[in-house]
Amino acid sequence: MIKIQITQDDIDKGKKMDPSNCPLALAIKRQLNPVSVKVSPWCAVITNTEIEGAKRYGIVDNGFVKRFDRGYEIRPTTVELIGMNKD
């Protein structure tokens, strides 16, 4: 499990309906420094290196992304990601 802290700065800079620039994606980029990240309301696909490839993580609090995209007020929070890949 990975805990991702979403800050007010992530929220302020986040873009609605943008899987690479929503607050959660920005927080993942800031904390994990991946090659790329794409977030949906249910999962995050994070690529740490080109060789390693992408890994899929389930979002424990999947309401956060939906609330942000729909324009509801959201506050800084911690979101938990759980690995979904079979290794």
Secondary structure by P-SEA (a helix, b strand, c coil): cbbbbbcaaaaaacccccccccaaaaaaaacccccbbbbcccbbbbbccccccbbbbbbcccaaaaaaaacccccbbbbbbbbcccc
